[in-house]
Amino acid sequence: MIKWGIGVLVLGALVWYQTTRAPVTHAPGVLVPREPEQIALTKEEPPILIQGWTLKPLAWFDIQARVLAKERYTGDSPALLAPYDLALGWGPMSDTAVLEKLDVSQSNRCYHWRYWGTSPIPETEITRHSANMHLIPATPAVADVLATFRTGSVVKLTGYLVEATHPQASHPWRSSLTRDDTGQGACEIIYVKFARELSDK
């Protein structure tokens, strides 16, 4: 009876991992052909106050992408504002045939990729079709959806690209407004009003 009970617990743990934590796998092929959509604001939007921060909307943003990596941050003021970073890929960077030849990681609010030998696609295409994005959930419901995303998930995010300021911050935290930049300041900061996981196509 004890062995049977342990087996049930192990099986339950495996099912939980496969359905909530294990990476989502896909056959080769571009999953997300669509480019992110960014729309300039026709008028200045009112500031958004959240977690002691003031958010200034810079542009409307809508993206469908594959999750290349996910990192949760805790313990500081930016983490309270934006608890999750997603490294996202679209176009060729949503293709398993490309991604299986890249090593993707995240640390210190940055996204890193590397390869051995020959790059599977030109490095400029990697840069243009992937980015690290800091996610500020607009509501607890949105935060709950973001928490369910896994590496490999195909997701949709809609909201504002923003500049975030805080009385105790040394400088504003400002979103990138282009997809082809690199280095510090190249991340998008999204005030996410809508989030959901999509099917493969």
Order of alpha helices (4+ residues) and beta strands (2+ residues): alpha-beta-beta-beta-alpha-beta-alpha-beta-beta-alpha-beta-alpha-beta-beta-beta
